[in-house]
């Protein structure tokens, strides 16, 4: 299978929309990045949990971007988007992600990789079918430093 330039641009826009809708606390826009519930194969964010159904993912995102959610004050950046065609209607997408703190002192706080994520061409365009995020170990080391600093100040 050979992707058209339009296919590649749509897939790249999908990956970008995933981040922007999270940053904008746009749950409906975020869920529009996904296939319909009957085609959904899951979301695995490792230490942050798994969503086996479309509704579980919507509930997770609603909390994630809502009051007190971990996405508040953050900006998600994507880079190194690599697309591997599987068939005329399915590709695997790998991309790196960086999370920046932007509400407080701007700084890089996490990195990770979405590896071999399934993306399906639907009547509504290219949509995620399955995603797996591997959060790099440095994030957890940074989280331990934050915990130690908070315990020290209490």
Secondary structure, DSSP 8 states (H G I E B T S, - for coil): ----HHHHHHHHHHHHHHHHHHHTT-HHHHHTTB--GGG--EEE-GGG-EE-SHHHHHHHHHHHHSTT-TTTTEEEEEEEEEEEE-SSSEEEEEEEEEEEE-SSS-EEEEEEEEEEEEEEEETTEEEEEEEEEEE-HHHHHHHHHHHHHHHHH-
